[in-house]
Amino acid sequence: MKFRVDRDVLTDAVAWTARTLPIRPSLPVLAGLLIEAGSFDGDDGLMLSSFDYETSARATLSAEVSEEGRALVSGRLLSDICRSLPNKPVEVSTDGPKVTLTCGSARFTLPTLPVEDYPPIPAMPEAKGVVKSETFSHAVAQAVTAAGRDDMLPVLTGVRVELDGDSIALLATDRFRLSHRELAWDPGTSDISAAALVPAKVLGDTAKSLTGGPEITIALATSGTGEGVIGFEGHVNGGLRRTTTRLLDGEFPKVRSLFPSEHLTIARVDRAALIDSVKRVALVADRNTAVQMAFVDNVLTLDAGSGEDAMASESLEAVMTGEAITTGFNPQYLLDGLGVIETQFVELAFTQSTKPVVIAGLDSLEGEPSGEFKYLLMPRRLLS
């Protein structure tokens, strides 16, 4: 194997492929990054791959290939080396059990791993449609906010992706909060109806990493060969990026019914002002205690702390309809939801103090929530 490639193109592709490598691989070869030099789709170039039996990543890029071949080297080491190289073309060649990398006056020799022991990279499932990359990345970032992080409850560490006609719904919950994001896409067939439970971390990393291209192809095997796998594909920096991951097993809870159909109290406030106030008041809140929120006569008063401990209080203007209400929330969970909303104002809709609040974004105090993103948050018991 021997090839010559642009330093920035190689560094970007290696970093993208190596990001999925396991920190503690179950087998030594799974720490490797597979380099293949040859002809792909009729053009000379490279294909870089990684796979840990759960998630795969594959990147193709242009290169001047002198000799075709393949080699498996430590992915993290190669990524570190590429980032440190001078801004000059990179030449890579194999010499027996070694790979030599030369860039300017810098020269590295890397041992290879047994490529024959490397597992085959999963094929992409059937493409179901395309979505604008920036829209998808933003929607996923909002949805994963509520995903669980407890590996003892693996179903809740995923995002339920529902494909229904020309819309996609993303749902996530950790039992204390719930996110629901709707977005449009271009399906391959108008009658598509499918759902998948995707690991939240993989989905978040993938959506963010594919924003370099205009759109992302979503591929899903709903039956037969490859069932239980979802794939994403996009063109970035002139090359093709593909990733697949196994779906989570188990039944995602039926959470849509948790959003109430009517509300007795609705308050609208400036989002940035609310975030700043919650951050300040929460400074005196003990761990796992709530920040109290009292909505009375178009004023929101936030309180934290109690007794002889430190206390804080702050008031904000609010536009209210309905009855006065006093409740409390985990401040970090509240900030998480407010932080992924980008509108100037937010609406907080309540049924009663012991029931969840539904938070949505508003462009103006007189407008209506778009309905694209809703964040439901359970209240916390207030200290007496």
N, C-alpha and C positions, 0 to 999 in steps of 0.2 A: 504494500500500500504506500502510495506517495501522492501528496497533493499540496497545492499552494492556495491560500485563502486570505481574504481581507481580515485584518485583526479584529475590527469592531463587529463585523458580521459573525465571526466565529465566537467571540466572547459573549455576544448576546444570545446566540443559539445554545451554547454550552450552559450558560446560566439558566436559561429557561428549562432546558431538559433536566439539569441536575437538581432543580428545586424540589422535585418529588422523591429524591433518593432518601431511603430510610436512614435515620440517625444510628440505629442499632440493627443492622440487617440480620435476618435469620440465617442467611448464607453469605459467605464472603463475596460471591460474584454479584450479588444484588446491590453492592456498593459501587458497581462498575457502571460506566457509561459506554455504550456500544457505538463505535465509529465505523461507518461503512462508506467507502469511496467507490463511486461507480456512476452508472447512468440511471437517472430516475425521471420517469415521465419524458424520456427522450433527451434530457439535458444532463451534462456532466455535473456532478456535485457531490455533496455529502448528505448522509442521513445519520442523525444522532438520536439515540434511543435510551430510555431508562424504564425499568419495570420492577415492581416489588411484589408481584402477584395480586395486588389490589389496584394500583394506579399505574398507568403507563403514560409516557410522554415521548413524542417523536417530532423532530424538527428537520426539515430539509433546507439546504442552502447551496448557493452557487459556489463552485470552486474549480480550479484548474487541476484536473486529475491526470497524473502521469501513469500511475499504476493502480488498478482496482484492488480492493482488499477490505479486510475488516479487522478490528482490534477492540479489545475491551480493557479500559484503564479506569483507575479510581476517578469517579466523577467529581467529587468535591475537590480533590487535588488539582485536577485539570481546570476546574472553574477558578480556583484561586490563582493558578498560574496565568490563565488567560487575562484575568483582570490586571495583572501586574506587568504585562508585556508592553514594550514601547509601541508607538503608533506606526508600525511597519508591517508589511505582509508576513504571514506566518507560513512556514514550510513544515510539513509533518511527514514522517516516513517510518516504516517498520524495519527493524533489523533484528531478525530472530525473535527472541522473547521480549524485546524492548521496543518502545516507541520513542522516536527522537523528534523534538519540537524545537525549531529554530526561528528566532525573530530578531533581526538585526544582529547584534553581538551576543544576545541572550540565547542560551542553549540548555534544554532540559532533556533528560533521559528518564523515561518512566517504565516501570515493569508492567507487563500485561497480565491480565487475569485469564483463566481458561475460557475462551469464547465458546467452546463446544458445550460448556456446562450452563451457559446463559439460557434462561427460559425464552420461548418464542413470544414475540410481542403480539398482543391481541389485535385482531383485525377490527377496523371501525364497523360499528353496527350500521344499519340502514339509515340514511339521512332522512330526517322528518321535516326540515324546513330551516329557514335562516332568520336571524334577528340582528338588528343593529348592535354593534359591539358596545358602544358607549351606553346605550339604553340598557342593555342586558347587564353590564357591569354595575351600573348604578342601582338597578333593581335588586341584584343579588346582594350588594353591600347592605341594602336596607333589610332584606329578608333575613340574612344570617345573624343579624343583631340579636334575635330572640332564640337562636338555636342553642340547645343544651351542650354542655361540655363534660358531662358526667358519663364516662365510658361504661358505667354500670347500667345506664339506660341508653343503649346504643340507638334505638329508634329516634330518640329525641335529639341526637347529635346530627340529624339529617335535615335537609330541606325537601319538602314535598314539591315536586315540579309537576304541574298539571298542564298538559297540552290539550286544548279544547278549541277546535276550529282555528280562528285567527287570533286567539289570545292565549297567554301563558299566565298561570297563577303560581306564585311562590308562597309557601306556608312554612313557618317554623315556630317551635315553642319549646320552652324548658320547664313548663308547668306554672311558672310565675308570670310569664308574659307571652305574647303571641304577635307575630308579624304576618301581615297579609299584603302582598304586592301583586298588582295586575299590570301586564304590559302586552303590547301588540307585537305580532311577528308575522312572517310570511310562510305559512305552512305549505308543504308539498301537495297536500290534498285538503280540501275544505272540510271534509268530514272526519278529520283526525281526532281521536280521543284516546289519550294515554296518560299514564302517571308513573313517576319514578321517585324513589326516596334516595337522594344523593347526599353523601357526606358533606356537611356544611363547609368544612375547611377546604376540601378539594374544590368544591363549587366556587367558593369565594376566591381562591388563588387563581383558578382557571379563568374565571370571568375577567378578573383584573389584568391577567397577563396577556389576554388576546385583544386588548383595546387598540393595539397598533394597527389593526386592519379595519376596514369599514363594516364588516359583518362577521357573524359567527354561525357556523352550521351546527345544528343540534342533531345528533344521531342516537337512535334508541332501538334496541332489539326488544320488541314486544312479545315475540314468540319464536320458538325454534332455536337454531344455532346462535349463540351469543346472548341469549336471554339473561337478563340480570346485569347488563352492562350499558352505560350511557357514554357517548362520545361527544367531543366538541372539537371543531376545526376552524382555523382562520389563517389568513395570509398576513404575515408580519415581516417587515423589512425584506420584502421580495421573496420570502420563503414560506413554506407551508408548515403550520404547527398543528399537531393532532394530540389529543389526550383522551384516554378512556379511564373509567373507574367502575369498579363493581358497585352495584346498588346495595343499600342496606336491607337486611331481611327484617320482617316484622310489619305489623299494621300500624300506620300512623294514626293517631287519635283523630276522631271526627271533631274538628275544632271550629268549623265555620259557624256552628250554632251558638258559640260563645259570644259572638258579636250581637248585642241587643238590637231589637228593631225600633225601639223608641227610648228617649232620654228625658229625664225630669229636670236636669240642670245642664246647661251648656255655657261654657266660659271660653272667651277668646282673648288671647294675650300675645304680646310681642315675643317671638321665639327667643331671640338673642338675649333680651332682658330677663326672661324666665331662666334660661341656662345660667346666666351670670349669678342670679339670685340663689338658685339651687346650689351652685358650687360654693358660694360664700356661706350660706346657712349650714350646709352639710359639714363644714369644717369642725363644728362642735358636736356633730352627731356621733354617738358611739356606734361601733360596728354592729351591723344587723338591726339597727333601730331606724325608725322611719323619720322622714321630714314631714311635719304636719302642714297641710294646705287647707286654709279656711277661705271659702268664697262667700263673701257677704257684701251686698250693696255695691256691686261693680268694683270690689277691691279683693285682691288675692293676698292673703297674709301667710307667709311661710315662717315656721318655727321649728327649732331643733334644740336638744338639750333639755335637762330638767333638774329640779332639786338644787343641790348645792354645786352641781357641776356647771361647766361653761354652758351658756345659752346664747341663742341668736334669734333675731326676728327681723323680717323685712317685708315690705308691702309693695305690690305692683298694681297698676291699673288693669282692670279686666272688663270686658263687655259681657254681661251676663244675661241669660234668660232662664227663668225657672226659679226654683227654691234655693235658699242658702244651703251650703253643704260643707262639712269638715271631714277630711279624710287624711291619709298619709301613705307615703310610698317609699320604697327603697330608693335613695337618691341616685345611686349609680345606674339602676335600671331605668329610672326616669330620664337621666342624662343620655343614656344610650339611645333611647327612642327619639328624644329631641334632636340629638346630634346627627341623625341620618335624614332628617327632614330639612329641606333647603328653602322652604318658603319663608317669608318675613313673619307670618303669624301662624299660630297653631290653635286648633280647637280642641278643648277637653270636654268630652261628653260623659255625663254620669247618669246612672239610674238611682243609686243610693250609695251611702258612704261605705258600706261593706261589700259593694260590688265593683268590678273592674271599671277603669276609665278607658275610653277609646280616644286616642290621640291621632289627629290628622292635620295636614298642612293646609294653609289658606294663603292666597295671594293678597287678600285684603280683608279687613274686618267685616265688610258687608258681603263678601263673596261666599261661595259654597265650597266645601272640601272637594278636591278632584276625585276622590275615591280610589286613586291608584294605590295609595299606601295607607294602611291603618295599623296602629300599634296598640294592642290591648295590654294593660298592666294591672295586675292584682294589687289591691291595697295591703298595707301592713298594719298590724294592730298598733294602736297608739298607746303610749305609756300614760297612765293616769296621773 
